[in-house]
């Protein structure tokens, strides 16, 4: 999964290469699109909004070059401090110097909800492509899309005096893999000629496999628990023994209150067994090997709001300049 030493890409003669940031509001299909582009479930996808917490890089290697796609948390109005501000910082970091920005729009949104995105795009020094997702619905629900042309014109005129250069709009359906190849062609056309960023033609992400395994466990928390509880959960891989057959993984699920711990475990341990079974199946698919997965639950009070605890779990906030 990672970009350690492996068979190097053929760099004889420079090819296309660059970083492409995926941005948009929560639940617009960024993670679905990333997974579609890399043909692997790298970024977790659930029906709940704001599932993605970290930047996740997906690497596409082709004879014509390399694209590093960066999935980001959904842009929302976050309270100061805590996990939500961390997610917004991840978006800002992704917009610091990409070669291209792909801004996804869900037709079920509206201008008032999308206007926040412009504040981020104004700060980006990059080319921009706007992607209207779920375009397969246009034939049956054309009224959903009526607001979009005016919004595209607002984007164009607002960004004209900035360093963010609007190129065009493209329509796709990420979940049905329609228009994705055309999007890929467009991205390659717009990237510079340069050496690849990662010299491993089998790498799909720069994240270690332990990170992806933890994300797959977190996905099951979203799928198996109620609406609010998964947002108070974090997953830490405590042990990952690849030299065992089956591979042995021990993971800790952190919650903020004792009552939440009980809900994750469930009556007689039923709920955590469901979570573990779902996660184990997906991790085995990822690794291509059998896995023994052991899950435990621990209370870490106020971890979503205390920066020290967040840092210990891998969510490190940037220090604000005075």
Residue pairs with C-beta under 8 A, 6 or more apart in sequence:
1 203
1 204
1 205
1 207
1 208
1 209
1 212
2 200
2 203
2 205
2 206
2 207
2 208
2 209
3 59
3 198
3 199
3 200
3 203
3 206
4 200
5 200
6 199
6 200
6 201
6 202
6 203
7 200
7 201
7 202
8 199
8 200
8 201
9 61
9 66
9 196
9 199
9 200
9 201
11 195
11 196
11 199
14 193
14 194
14 195
15 63
15 64
15 65
15 66
15 193
15 196
16 64
16 65
16 66
16 67
16 188
16 191
16 192
16 193
16 194
17 65
17 66
17 67
17 191
17 192
17 193
17 194
17 195
17 196
17 197
18 67
18 68
18 98
18 99
18 100
18 191
18 192
18 194
19 68
19 70
19 97
19 98
19 99
19 100
19 197
20 67
20 68
20 69
20 70
20 98
20 99
20 100
20 101
20 102
20 187
20 191
21 70
21 72
21 94
21 95
21 98
21 100
21 101
21 102
21 126
22 30
22 33
22 34
22 69
22 70
22 71
22 72
22 102
22 104
23 30
23 72
23 75
23 91
23 94
23 95
23 101
23 102
23 103
23 104
23 117
23 120
24 30
24 74
24 75
24 103
24 104
24 105
24 106
24 117
25 74
25 75
25 76
25 106
25 109
25 113
25 114
25 116
25 117
26 49
26 50
26 73
26 74
26 75
26 76
27 47
27 48
27 49
27 50
27 51
27 74
27 106
28 74
28 104
28 105
28 106
28 109
28 133
29 104
29 106
29 133
29 134
29 174
29 175
30 43
30 52
30 71
30 72
30 74
30 104
31 43
31 44
31 45
31 51
31 52
31 56
31 71
32 45
32 174
32 175
33 102
33 104
33 131
33 133
33 172
33 174
33 180
34 42
34 43
34 56
34 58
34 69
34 71
35 41
35 42
35 43
35 45
35 58
36 174
36 177
36 180
37 58
37 60
37 67
37 69
37 180
37 184
38 58
38 59
38 60
38 69
38 204
38 205
40 58
40 204
41 282
41 285
41 286
42 56
42 58
42 71
42 204
42 205
42 207
42 212
43 52
43 56
43 58
43 71
43 215
44 51
44 52
44 215
44 216
44 218
44 219
44 222
45 51
45 219
46 219
46 222
46 223
48 222
48 227
48 230
49 74
50 73
50 74
50 76
50 84
50 87
50 231
51 219
51 222
52 71
52 72
52 73
52 74
52 87
53 73
53 83
53 86
53 87
53 90
53 315
54 73
54 90
54 314
54 315
55 70
55 71
55 72
55 90
55 93
55 94
56 70
56 71
56 205
56 207
56 215
57 68
57 69
57 70
57 71
57 205
57 206
57 207
58 68
58 69
58 70
58 71
58 204
58 205
59 66
59 67
59 68
59 69
59 198
59 203
59 204
59 205
59 206
60 66
60 67
60 68
60 69
60 184
61 196
61 201
61 203
62 188
64 188
65 188
65 191
65 196
66 196
66 197
66 198
67 184
67 187
67 188
67 191
68 197
68 198
68 206
70 94
70 98
72 90
72 91
72 94
73 87
73 88
73 90
73 91
74 87
75 88
75 91
75 116
75 117
75 120
76 84
76 87
76 88
76 116
77 116
78 84
78 85
78 87
78 88
79 85
81 305
81 307
81 317
82 304
82 305
82 310
83 231
83 304
83 305
83 310
83 315
85 317
86 310
86 315
86 316
86 317
89 317
89 318
91 120
92 120
92 123
95 101
95 120
95 123
95 124
95 126
97 125
97 126
98 124
98 126
99 126
99 127
99 190
99 191
99 192
100 126
100 127
100 128
100 129
100 187
100 190
100 191
101 121
101 124
101 126
101 127
101 128
101 129
101 164
102 129
102 131
102 183
102 187
103 117
103 121
103 128
103 129
103 130
103 131
104 131
104 133
105 114
105 130
105 131
105 132
105 133
105 148
105 151
106 133
106 134
107 132
107 133
107 134
107 137
107 138
107 141
107 144
107 145
107 148
108 134
108 144
110 147
111 147
111 150
111 151
111 154
114 151
118 154
118 155
118 158
118 159
121 128
121 155
121 159
121 162
121 164
122 158
122 159
122 162
122 164
123 164
124 163
124 164
125 163
125 164
126 163
126 164
126 165
127 164
127 165
127 167
127 190
128 155
128 159
128 164
128 165
128 166
128 167
129 167
129 168
129 169
129 170
129 183
129 186
129 187
129 190
130 152
130 155
130 166
130 168
130 169
130 170
131 169
131 170
131 171
131 172
131 183
132 145
132 148
132 169
132 170
132 171
132 172
133 172
133 173
133 174
134 173
134 175
135 171
135 172
135 173
135 178
135 179
136 173
136 176
136 178
137 144
137 173
138 144
138 145
138 171
152 169
155 166
156 166
159 165
159 166
160 166
167 190
168 186
170 179
170 182
170 183
170 186
171 179
172 178
172 179
172 180
172 182
172 183
173 179
174 180
198 206
205 212
209 240
209 286
209 287
210 237
210 240
212 286
213 237
213 240
213 249
213 251
213 283
213 286
214 235
214 236
214 237
214 251
215 235
216 279
216 282
216 283
216 286
217 235
217 251
217 253
217 275
217 279
217 283
217 293
217 295
218 230
218 233
218 234
218 235
219 279
219 282
220 274
220 275
220 276
220 278
220 279
220 282
221 229
221 230
221 233
221 235
221 253
221 264
221 275
222 230
223 278
224 271
224 274
224 275
224 278
225 233
225 263
225 264
225 271
225 275
226 263
229 255
229 260
229 263
229 264
231 304
232 255
232 256
232 257
232 260
232 304
233 253
233 254
233 255
233 260
233 264
234 253
234 254
234 300
234 303
234 313
234 315
235 251
235 252
235 253
235 254
236 251
236 252
236 254
236 313
236 314
237 249
237 250
237 251
238 250
238 251
238 252
239 248
239 249
239 250
240 247
240 248
240 249
240 250
241 247
241 248
241 249
244 292
245 289
245 290
246 289
246 290
246 291
246 292
247 287
247 289
247 290
247 291
247 292
248 291
248 292
248 294
249 283
249 291
249 292
249 293
249 294
250 294
250 296
251 293
251 294
251 295
251 296
252 295
252 296
252 297
252 298
253 264
253 272
253 275
253 295
253 296
253 297
253 298
254 297
254 298
254 299
254 300
254 303
254 313
255 261
255 264
255 297
255 298
255 299
255 300
256 299
256 300
256 301
256 302
256 303
256 304
257 299
257 301
258 299
260 299
261 297
261 298
261 299
263 271
264 271
264 272
264 275
264 297
265 271
265 272
265 297
266 272
266 273
266 274
272 295
272 297
275 295
276 293
276 294
276 295
279 293
279 295
280 291
280 292
280 293
283 291
283 293
284 290
284 291
300 309
300 313
302 309
303 309
303 310
303 313
304 310
307 317
310 316
310 317
311 317
